[in-house]
């Protein structure tokens, strides 16, 4: 799944259904992560429905990436968030991913050359 960027988030608030749809998960998983991760700040509208800011959606994107794509446990994801894995200056995960992909491309090119 492609990572969500700040530029893609055009609304001030998103419903839980919209957020769940962005990640193709159930709303119950979003509610569970909301309880587990203090980084997601719960807000409710006048009707009492959960609403998520673009900042919350970006945090959920990081959590989704760590848990669903990278295979972190919840505790591991919490530690990674606390250590700043979601900050732009900490690109270790991204760098490792790029290196792995480049090595695959190199291998494929060498195979084609042979």
C-alpha positions in Angstrom: 0.0 0.0 0.0 1.2 3.5 -0.8 2.0 5.7 2.1 -0.3 8.7 2.7 1.2 12.1 2.4 0.1 15.4 4.0 -0.7 16.8 0.5 -3.3 14.0 -0.1 -5.2 15.1 3.1 -7.4 18.0 2.1 -10.1 17.9 4.8 -9.9 19.3 8.3 -11.5 16.2 9.8 -12.1 12.6 8.7 -14.7 10.2 10.0 -13.6 6.8 11.4 -15.2 5.2 8.3 -13.1 7.3 6.0 -9.9 6.6 7.9 -10.7 2.8 7.9 -11.4 3.0 4.2 -8.0 4.7 3.5 -6.2 1.7 5.0 -8.8 -1.0 4.0 -9.3 -2.1 7.6 -12.3 -2.4 9.9 -13.3 0.6 12.0 -12.8 -1.6 15.1 -9.1 -1.8 14.3 -8.9 2.0 14.2 -10.7 2.2 17.5 -8.3 -0.4 19.0 -5.3 1.5 17.8 -6.7 4.7 19.1 -6.8 3.1 22.6 -3.4 1.5 22.3 -1.4 4.4 20.9 -1.4 7.7 22.8 -0.2 9.5 19.7 -3.7 9.4 18.3 -5.7 12.1 19.9 -9.4 11.4 20.1 -11.8 14.1 19.1 -15.5 13.9 18.8 -17.9 16.2 16.9 -21.2 17.5 18.3 -23.0 14.3 17.5 -20.4 12.4 19.5 -18.8 10.7 16.5 -15.0 10.2 16.3 -13.2 12.6 14.0 -9.6 12.4 13.0 -7.3 15.3 11.9 -4.9 14.9 9.1 -2.1 14.7 11.7 -4.0 11.7 13.3 -4.3 10.1 9.9 -0.6 10.4 9.3 0.1 8.8 12.7 -2.3 6.0 11.8 -0.4 5.6 8.5 2.8 5.1 10.4 1.2 2.6 12.7 -0.3 0.8 9.8 3.1 0.7 8.0 4.9 -0.6 11.1 2.3 -3.2 12.2 0.8 -4.4 8.9 3.6 -3.9 6.4 6.8 -4.2 8.5 5.4 -6.9 10.9 6.1 -5.0 14.1 4.3 -6.1 17.3 2.2 -3.4 19.0 4.9 -3.0 21.7 7.6 -2.7 18.9 5.5 -0.2 17.1 5.0 1.9 20.3 8.8 1.9 20.8 9.5 2.8 17.2 7.0 5.7 17.5 8.7 6.9 20.7 12.1 6.7 19.1 10.9 8.9 16.3 10.6 6.5 13.4 7.8 8.7 11.9 10.0 11.9 11.8 11.4 12.9 8.4 15.0 13.0 9.7 14.8 9.4 10.7 14.7 7.6 7.4 16.4 4.3 8.4 13.4 2.1 7.5 13.0 3.9 4.2 16.7 3.7 3.4 16.8 0.0 4.1 13.7 -0.5 2.0 15.3 1.4 -0.9 18.5 -0.6 -0.6 16.7 -3.9 -0.7 14.7 -2.8 -3.8 17.8 -1.6 -5.5 19.6 -4.9 -4.8 16.7 -6.8 -6.4 16.8 -4.5 -9.5 20.6 -5.1 -9.7 20.1 -8.8 -9.5 17.4 -8.8 -12.2 19.6 -6.7 -14.5 22.6 -9.0 -14.0 20.3 -12.0 -14.8 19.1 -10.2 -18.0 22.7 -9.4 -19.0 23.7 -13.1 -18.7 
